[in-house]
């Protein structure tokens, strides 16, 4: 193998990683429903691959908490319980609250301009009632704050937790009035960061995450 071919090979994602990403997207979109059994034969045939990379992909998703591997029964999409949500939301609220505090303290004028631009997209998607696009840009906003915090260990903890709550977090936006409420919370948070009020930014982020958890509780009660 020449150097160019070797470089291209190393730069290309492994097959199991590509499969993991496709399955991850389906899980987040609920195309693979919570609690559903994952039919390896059907997926292997659909993807045109053997079961080996598929099973490696499922191991990756299991490490992220998105699927459960049960001996002699196969893989199942994780069904998030109310107890799971009650336990994880206060934790991620603390972690992201710390991010918001650090971001408000560290952000440059250019960083603040970037946050304003992201928020402007949230405003547009909320105005059009596009919950899916709002959710995606919301992820970008939170990620930007993680990057501004500049703590890779904190970012890793949040990333791991977010993989799990993404199984349900998009659902909260389906609750009547939640999209508007979430936008208002983001406006207040952005104002605190623009004012470089680190303490208030932390408080508002913490409240924002717990508000999302409360919305999920109302949604599940309505169901």
N, C-alpha and C positions, 0 to 999 in steps of 0.2 A: 504493500500500500504506500503510495507516495505521500509527501507531506500535506499536499492540498486535500487529497482524499481523506487522509486521517483527520485533518482539521474539521472537514465537513462532517465526518462521522461523529466526532466528539461534540460538535455543536448541535447535532440533531437530537431531539428528545428520544429517549428509549421508548420502544413500542408500548410497554406497560404504562409509562407515564402519559402517553397520548390517550390510551384507553381509560386511564384513571380520570383524566380531565373530561373526557366525553361523558363518563358515568357521573362525575361530580356535577356537571351541568344539568344532567337529567334529574338528578336527585334534588338539586336546588329548585328546579322548575316544577317539581312534583310529577314529572313524567314517570319517575319511579317513586311510587307513593310510600309514605312512612309505614313501616311494618311489612312492606311487600317482599316476597321471596324473589331473589334474583336468579333467573333461569340462565345458567351459564351456557347451556347448549344453544339456546336461541341467540344469545348475545354473540357468542363465538362465531356462529354462522352469519349473523348480520354484519359483524365487523370483518369477516373473512380472515379470522386468526384462529390459532389453536387455543386450548384452554390455559396453557401455561402463562402467557402474558396477561390473560384475563384474571387469573388467580393472583398474579403478582399485583395487578391493579387493585383488586379487592383488598389485598393486605394493606396497601397504602391507604385506601379509604377507611379501613378498619382502624388504622393508627390515628386517623383524624376524627374518629368517632362517628363517621357518616354511615358505616355499615357495621353489622355484627356478624361474626363468623361463628356458626354453631356446629360442633362436631356431628358428622353424619347427617346433617340437615342442610348445610349450605350457608349461603350468605343472605342476609336480610337488611333492608334499609332501616336505619335506626328510627325508632318512633320515640320522639322526645316527650317525656312525661312532665306533668305539672311540677313535680318535685325537682326534676332536672332544671327546669326554668327558674324555679324559686332559688335554687342553689347557685346557678351560674350567673344570673343577671346582677346580683349585688357585687359579685367578684369583678365582672367586666366593667361595671359602673365605677368601681374604685380605680381600676387600671386606666380606663379611658379618662376619668377625671384627672388623674395625675398627668396624663398626656396633655390635656387641655391647659392645665396649669403651667406645664413646662413650655408649651408652644406659645402661650401668651407672654411668657418671660423672654423667650429666645427669638421670636419672629422678627425678621427684618421687614423693611417697607415692601420689598419685592415679595416676600412670603405672604404678607397681608394682602397684597394685590392679587396673588394667586388664589387665596382663600375666598376673596370677594368674587372672583371670576367663577369659581366652583359654585358658590352660593347663588350666583345669578342664574345658573343652570337649574338649580333646585327651584327657584322662583318660577321659571318658565314651565318646568314639568308639573309643578303643583297647579299652576294656572290652567294647564290643559287637562289636568286630572290623570296624567300618565303615571300611575303608581310604579310600574316596572322601571321606567327610566329614572324616576325620582329615587327609587331604591339603589340603582346603580351609581348615580351621582352622589348619593348619600354615602355610599361606601368610599368613593373617592375623597370626600371631605374628611371622613374619619381617618383614612389612610394618610392624608396630607398632614393632619395633626400628629399622627404617630411619627412621621418622618421629621417633623419640626421638633418633636420632643428629643430626638437624637439619642434614644436609649434602645439599643438593639435587643436587649433582654426583655424589656418591657414590650417592645413590638412583637417579639416572638410569642410571648404569653397571650397577647391580645389576638394575634393571628390564629393561634390554636383554639382559643375560645370562640372567636367569630365563625370559624368553620362550622362549629356545632350549632350556634344560635341562628346561623343563616338558614337552617332547616325550617325555621318558623318565623324569623323576624319579618320577612317580606309580608307574611300573612297579616301582621298587625295593621298594615296600611290599608287593608280592605275594610277595616272598621269605619263606619260612617264618622266623618269629622277628624279621623286620625291624621290624614295627610295634611290638613290645614294646621292641626295642632303641632305636628312634627316640624312643619315649616316655621311656625312661630317660635318654637324652642330653638331652632337653628339660628333664627334671626337674633334672638337674645344672646345666644352663645357667641355668634360672630361679633356682635357689638362689644361684648366683654373682652374678646381677644383683640379687637381693633383698639380698644382703650387700654390694652395691656394690663387689664385687671386680672391677674393670675388667680386670685382667690375666688373671684366671682365666676371665672371661666370653669374652674374645677367644680364649683357647686352646681352650675347649670348643666355641665356635661353629665354629672352624676344623676341629677334629676331627670335629664333627657332619657338616659338608658332605663331608669326605673319606670318612667312614663311609658316606654315601649313595652315593658313587661306587664304593666297594668292594662294596656290595650289588648294584649294577647289574652289576659284573663277574661276580659269582657267578651272577646270574640269567642272564646271557648265556651263561656257561659251561654252565649246566644245560640251556639250550635246545640 
